[in-house]
Amino acid sequence: MKFIAEINVMPLKALLDPQGKAVTHSMKNIGFTEVSNVRIGKHITLEIEAASKEIAMERVNEACNKILSNPIMEGFDYTLKEVK
């Protein structure tokens, strides 16, 4: 079976996000005064072949932990959909 994983990798809330802070500041400077606490992350889409949804989830978790995110500084979540 083929699945599509939509993965979001974000900086941990406890850590400073300098890129998000810079964007927050810039947005306020150009008139978006109602915006605060911008966080910048990554969105990753991948296709994966697996015998079951459970195996696909295990492989996506493994990929996220080993290469797609830095567990010391980032967290991740994802959705997994079967491609028909």
C-alpha positions in Angstrom: 0.0 0.0 0.0 1.1 3.6 -0.6 0.7 6.4 1.9 1.3 10.1 1.9 2.7 11.6 5.1 2.2 15.4 5.7 4.8 16.2 8.4 5.2 19.5 10.4 8.5 20.1 12.2 8.5 23.0 14.6 10.9 24.4 17.2 10.1 23.3 20.7 8.0 25.9 22.5 10.5 26.2 25.3 13.2 27.3 22.9 13.7 30.7 21.3 12.8 30.9 17.6 15.0 33.7 16.2 13.5 33.5 12.7 10.0 33.7 14.1 11.0 36.6 16.4 12.4 38.5 13.4 9.2 37.9 11.4 7.0 39.0 14.3 9.1 42.2 14.6 8.9 42.9 10.9 5.2 42.2 10.7 4.6 44.8 13.5 6.8 47.3 11.7 4.6 47.0 8.5 1.3 47.4 10.3 0.4 43.9 11.5 0.2 45.0 15.1 -2.3 42.2 16.0 0.3 39.5 15.2 2.4 38.0 17.9 4.5 34.9 18.7 5.3 33.8 15.1 7.0 30.4 15.0 8.7 29.2 11.8 9.1 25.5 11.0 9.2 23.1 8.1 6.5 21.2 6.2 7.5 18.0 4.5 5.4 15.7 2.3 6.6 12.2 1.4 5.2 9.1 -0.1 5.9 5.7 1.5 5.2 2.2 0.5 4.3 -0.1 3.5 2.3 -3.3 4.1 0.1 -1.5 6.6 -0.7 1.9 8.1 1.0 0.8 11.4 4.3 0.0 9.6 4.1 3.3 7.6 3.7 5.2 10.9 6.7 3.4 12.4 8.8 4.3 9.4 7.7 8.0 9.3 8.4 8.3 13.0 11.9 6.8 12.4 12.6 9.2 9.5 11.4 12.1 11.6 13.6 11.1 14.6 16.7 10.3 12.5 16.8 12.9 9.7 13.8 15.2 9.3 14.0 16.8 12.8 16.5 17.5 15.5 14.8 16.1 18.6 16.9 18.4 20.9 15.4 21.5 19.3 12.3 20.4 17.4 9.1 18.5 17.7 7.0 17.0 14.9 3.6 15.8 14.1 2.1 14.3 11.0 -0.9 12.9 9.2 -0.8 9.7 7.2 -3.3 9.0 4.4 -3.6 6.0 2.2 -3.3 6.7 -1.6 -6.0 4.8 -3.4 
